[in-house]
Amino acid sequence: FQQYPSMLDDYQLLKAIGKGSYGEVWLAKHLRDRRQFVVKKISLQSANQKERKSAEQECKLLSQLKHPNIVGYKDSFEAKGILYIVMAFCEGGDLYSRLKEQRGTALSERQVVEWFVQITMALQYMHERNILHRDLKTQNIFLTRSRIIKVGDLGIARVLDSSNDMAKTLIGTPYYMSPELFSNKPYNHKSDVWALGCCVYEMATLKHAFNARDFNSLSNKILQGRMPDMPMQYSAELVALIRAMLSQDPDKRPSVNRILRDRFIRRNIQMFLDATANRPSTAPAGGGGGNRRSEARREVPQRAREDPPLPAEAAARASDRELRERERERERERERERERERERERQRERERQREQERERNPNRDKERERQREREREQERQREQERQREREREQERQREQERQREQERQREREARIDTAARRRRREQLSVNAQRECGWGRYYCKSGAE
């Protein structure tokens, strides 16, 4: 790579938005035209030979591929030991996130087929140049603002010397790897077709075609040829195409050219073109615009009857116009998403402010902790004092109860003593009367 330190000054890195095959991915803004781009930062200082070769290959491939359904390449340069790859920014995010937003609600068949056709056309463009993607998955398929498909992340793509050559390197994402990859067999463009089938299945069902708890279980499930349950809400033609792309035998899988020549696919492409051709022309009145629309309608069936697939550029333009027509319906959803993003940005800003405040006052947290500890100690002391006061109060109550009990005991003893004295007096009185009575008797007898 050549050194271009001044080119880095043309861009302002806004925020990190993820990680690619071998580096960070940043959203950037070109300072002159104010357009947004995606910039891949790949450190060449710490990169090994394999990573450097992959980065060089991605730059070379991206600079050569010019297709409406492949992420556009703008520039690449090296500055201070870091390789920067500048690519077009896809505002719609990746297809994986888009499917997650469905929250279990199935996509319409028309939407599935639109994206299916666009991905297939991107693969057709690559396969015609003997290039294998080797890591096709919904995370590497992006969407523009108008929901146009852009295939990206070509960091592990491989260029074959001819269309009959076979690659042998085990590479890719397990959920989308073909049986021949798990078997360590040579593979070719039909391995990309398998991954395409997995992506279309995921669009139709909102889940992976093959899923397991670990790598060994996943490889066994794929190698055993256990076909996943097919979606029932779509047409038999679409289901048949998915089954064909997920065939265990690579020779039984259709090529991307064969897929685009399929009657079901050609019929849908014709519908896209018909919808575009039937719209009012933007040509001035009286300028023959109506004749041109009639010619377009007459030409569409002729193009659809041809064996070769339709030109990628024409189909992409048709899809672009069709999707722009529905853009108004999605504007409110995008506005809500922007509002959520602004709220997340405000939350991040508050977090940054708190972090800055902590950095400016590194001892503040310690002081707060000491203050809280002092308050807890004071609270413990107050609680101990309240406990001692409760114990003293209980002791006073027990003392009062003892005094009352002693008073009652004295009263009982006094009553008993009083009763005993009364009984003695009464006994003495009885005795005295008894003695006095006998004396009178004796006195009376003597007198006689």
Secondary structure by P-SEA (a helix, b strand, c coil): ccccaaaaaaccccccccccccbbbbbbbcccccbbbbbbbbbcccccaaaaaaaaaaaaaaaacccccccccccccccccbbbbbbbbcccccaaaaaaacccccccaaaaaaaaaaaaaaaaaaaaacccccccccccbbbcccbbbbbcccccbbbbccccccccccccccccccccccccccccaaaaaaaaaaaaaaaaccccccccccaaaaaaaaaacccccccccccaaaaaaaaaaacccccccccaaaaaacaaaaaaaaaaaaaaaacccccccccaaaaaaaaaaaaaaaaaaccccccaaaaaaaaaaaaaaacccaaaaaaaaaaaaaaaaaaaaaaaaaaaaaaaccaaaaaaaaaaaaaaaaaaaaaaaaaaaaaaaaaaaaaaaaaaaaaaaaaaaaaaaaaaaaaaaaaaaaaaaaaaaaaaaaaaaaac
